[in-house]
Amino acid sequence: MSHIYQTNRLGRTVKHHGEDFLHFSGTAYLGMASLPAFEELLVKGIRKYGPNHGSSRNSNVQLPIYRDFENHFAFEAGAPDAMLLSSGYLAGHLAVQTMMMDTDFIWAAPNTHSAILPVGQKTASDMDFDGWVWQCKKRAESLIGQRILFLSNAVNPLKPEIHDFKWIKELPSTNQYYLLIDDSHAFGVLGPSIYGTFASWKDLPAKILVVGSLGKALSLPAGIILGDLYLLEKARAHPIYLSSSPPAPAFLEAFISGQDLYLAQKEKLLEHVHWVYHSLKNSDEFVCLDNFPVITFAQAQWVDELHRQNMILSSFPYPGPQDPPVNRIIISAYHHREDLVYLVDRLLKLNPN
């Protein structure tokens, strides 16, 4: 069963009924909120900018930090341009609204996040990602002169599974292609640095936008859109952008100033992930990758068993309240090696074969 834990602050441990539990849940993959040095950067930013900036981006009073952040993020991600919004969900909604105006067909991959799904759009829930790609190829071959928009997450964090989009190079050139990728679980984790997957796909024969929440690994209460200049100019003219408030500026300055902290945390995270992967790779009961901090398993009763051994897992109904719980173990850079040794030891005892 799923357990509910009340706490004031998330970190490597959570106090529950007077006991310390190791915390293997959430999406704070880099554990930035547990770093006093990052907190000091935030405090410094709040002293400079105040706690928030509630004015719209097209106001006659401007804060340069917003454009500075967008230029920095776009350059490091290898993207032509970037634009900030107050959440990943808002960024996704604006991106798909912008792209769908130029397209004739919208094909959504399995498990595509609702942030980038138009209202009423269905995903290919009856097949896996590879099956969806095969279907897209066959359907594209039957069309001529059409504008096709593909929607997908960069990674399925529920499986886990990292998606590849090089297959778009194999599509017939008789159509025009658009690609919208949700990088929410990729920022800070996938790619050569902490800027997600855009650089891997920028040379595909398609107009591309990469969007996502920066509130997971990067710990920023913001969303971002990266990509095509023409599409981003259209997005900037949209009422969603013009009428919404931007993110709190202190977080943006802390991000730019804290690059060394982020990179050190990513290095630590990948060391953790590699160690756990090699410790569990011979077990058939656990699904994990050597470059992504999620472990999944099918045995629901293990959630209770690990709870009894003072471990908190990610276990709750998803995507809707009536759906069965998705059970996952999340690795973070805030974990210590002894935490992982304890975790792996207990997991292998659950599945001694």
N, C-alpha and C positions, 0 to 999 in steps of 0.2 A: 504494500500500500504506500501511497504518497504521505509524507510527513510534512507538517507545517512548522517552521522555525521562525520565531520572532527575534529580531536583532536590530540594533541601532546602526551597526556598521559592518560591512562585509570585509573579510580578510581570510587568511589561511585557516583560522579557527573561528567558531561561532559558539557562544555560550548558550546552552539549552538545559533548562531545569537544573542549573548550578553546575553542569559539567561542560568541559570543552570538547567540541566535536571538530574534526578535521573537515574543512569545507571544500568539497569537490563538485560545486555547482556554479551557476551563473555564466557570464560571458566576459568577465574581466581577465582575459587571457594573459595580458601583460602585467596585471597586478599593480597598475600605476597608482591607484588610490592608497596603496599600502606604503608608498615611498615618502618619507618625510621631506626629501629634497623636492619632489614634485609638488607636494602640498605648499611648500614655501614659495614656489614659483606662482602658484595660484593666489596665495595671499598677497604677494607683490603685485600681481595683476589687478586684483580687486582694489588695492590701494591706489592704483593708477587710473583705472577706468570706472570704479564703482562696481556694485554687484551685478548690474544688468544694464542693457541698452535697449529700451523698449520701442524706439523709433524705427520706422520702416527703412529699408535700404535706399529708397529713392527720396528720402527726406532732404531738405535743404541744409541739414546739419549732418555731417559725415564723419565717421571714424575710419581713418586709413587702415586700421588693423584688419578690417574685413577683406579689403582688396589685397593687402600684403599677404594674408593667409592664403587666399585663393591663388595668387601668383606663385607662392612658395609650393603649395601642394600640387598644383598643376605641373610645375617644372619638375619636381621630384618624382611625380607619377609618370612623367613622359606624355602628358596630355596637352592638347592645344589650349585648354582653358578649364576653369573650375568655377563653381558657384556654391555658396553656402546657404543652408536653410537651418531652421531651428531643430529639425529632427530628420532622421533617416526616412521615416514614413512619409513626411511631407516632401522630401527630395524625390523619393520614388514615385509618389503620386504625380508630382509636377513633371518628372521626366517622361512617364508613360503618356500623360496627357499631351505633352509636346510632340512626341514621336508618332502617336497614333493619328494625328492630323495629316501626316504625309504618307500613310500606308494603306494598303488595300486588305491585307490579311495580317492577323496577329496569332502567332503560334507560341503557346506557353509550355515550358518544360514541366515535368513532374516536380512537385514540391516548390514551385516558384512562390516566393513570398508575396503575400497579399498587398504589400506596399507598392509593387510594380504591376499589379493586375488591374486592368480596367474593370469597372463595375459590370458584373455579369459574365466576365471572361472565365472560361473553364480551363483547368490544366489537364494535361495528359496523365491523369491519376491511375489509369489502368495499365501503365507500362513503366519501365525504368528509363533512365536517361538515355542509354544507348539505343533502346527501342524507339524513343522519341526522335533521336537524331536520324535513325534510318527512315522513319516516317516522313520527317522534314525533307530529306533528300528526294524521296519518291514523289512527294507532292510538288516540290519545286520543279522537278523534271517535267511535270505535266502542265506547267504554267509558262506563259510568255508575256513579257512586258508588265509584270506585276511588281508591286512594292510590298515586301514581306518583312514583318517585324517579328523577331525572335525574342522571347522573354525567358530569363533564367537566373537562378542564383549562381554565383561563382563556385559555391561549395554547398553541399547538403550537410549541415551540421548534425542532422538527426541520424545519419547512416554510419559513419561519415563517408563522404565521397567528394573528391575535387573534380570539377568539370573542365573539359577541354573543348575549345571552340574552333580548333583548326579545321574541322570538317566543313566550315563555311567556305573554305577555299575550293572545295570540290563541287559546289553548287553551280548550276548552269548560269552563264553570264547574261542570259536573256532576261533575267529579272534584276531588280534592285533590292538590296538587302539592308536591313536595319537590325541592330543588336543592342538590347538593353540588359545589362548584367547588374545584379545586386551583390555588391562586395562587402556587405555588412560584417560577415564573419571572416573576410579575407584581410581587411585593413589591419595592419599590425602583425599579421601572422604569415600570409602568403606573399610571394614576390621577393625580390632581392633585398628590399628594405622594409619600410612599414607603410607603404603607400598603395598596397593592393595589387591587383592583377592587370590594370590598364595596359601597362607596357607590353604584356604578353600578347595582347590582341589588337594593338593599334595599327598593325599592317594588314589586317584582314580586309577583304573586299566588301566592306560594309560601313555604313555610318554607325558609329558606336557611341553610346553613353554608358558609363559605369557610375552607379549610384550607391548610396548606402549610409548606414548609421555610423557615426564616429564614436558612439557611446559604448562600444563593446571593448575591444582590445585597447583603443586609444583613449578611452575614458573622457571623451569630450561630448557635452550635451549639444550635439549638432548633427546635421546631415550634409552630404555633399553630392554634387553632380560633376563628373569629369567627362570631357570629350569634345565633340564636334562644335566648331565655332558657330556655324549657322544655327544649329539646334539650341545652343546655349543662349544665343541672342534672342531667339524666339521665346525661350523659357523666361528670360529676364523681362519680357514684355507681358508675361502672363499675370493675371490678378493674384494668383497664389503667391507669387514672389513679391509683387508690388505691395500687397496688403498685409503680409506676415512680418512678424518681428524677427530679427536675426538672433543668433546665439549670443550668450554672454561673452563679452570680449576678453575677459581675464583668462578664460580657458585657452583661447586661441594664442594669446601671447605666451602662455605657459608651454604650449605645444612647441612653438617655434624655438623658444629658449631651451627646452628640455630634450633636444634631439639625442644627446648622448645618453640620457636616462632611458629613453625609449629603445635605443639600439642595444643597450646593455641588457634590458629586460627581455628583448626578443631573443638574444643569444642564450640567456638563461632558460627561457621557455623551450627553445628547440633542444637544448641539452636534456631537459626533463623529458620531453616528448620522445626523443630518440632512445633514452634509457628505458622508459616504460614500454615502448614498442618492442624493443629487442628482448625485454623480459617476458612479454606476453605473446609474441608472434607465433609460438608453437601451440598456443591454446586455441581450440576451435570455438570456444564459447564467447570470446571477446573479439569485437571488430575495432581495429584501430589502424592509424596510418603513422608513418615515421616523420610526418611533417605537419600534423594537425592535432590539436590538443583535446580530442574527444574520443572516449571509449564507449561503445554501446554493447549491450547484451540482451538476450531474450528472456532470461529467467527472472520474472517479476519478483519472486519471493526473495531474491538476493538484496533488494532494496531494504527490506526489514532486517535481514541478517547483518548487513553492513551498518545499518543504523544502530543495532545492538552493540556493534564494535566501535561506536563513536565516530561514524563517518556520515556526512551529509552528501547525498547524491542529487543530481537533477532528475526529478521525477514528478511530472504533472501532466494532466490531459492536454493534448496538442493535436491539431490546431484549435479545436473547439472544446468547450467544457464537457461535452458528452463523449468525446473521443477517449480511447484508452491512454493511459500514461505512457509517455516516452521516457525511458530510463537511460541515463547517460552519466558518465563520470568525466568531469572537466578538469583538466590540468591547467595550472596557472604558474606564471613566473614567481608568484609569492610563495609557492610551496618550497619546503626544504627537502633535501634529499631523503632525510629520515621519514618524512611524510610519505614519499613515494615508495620507499622500501616497505613501510607498514602496509600501504595500499596493495602493492603487488603481492606481498606475502599472503594477505587475506584473500585476494582474488584467486590466487593459485590453490589455496586450500578449499575454496568453494568448488573448484573444478580441478581436482587432483589428476585427472587423466589428460 
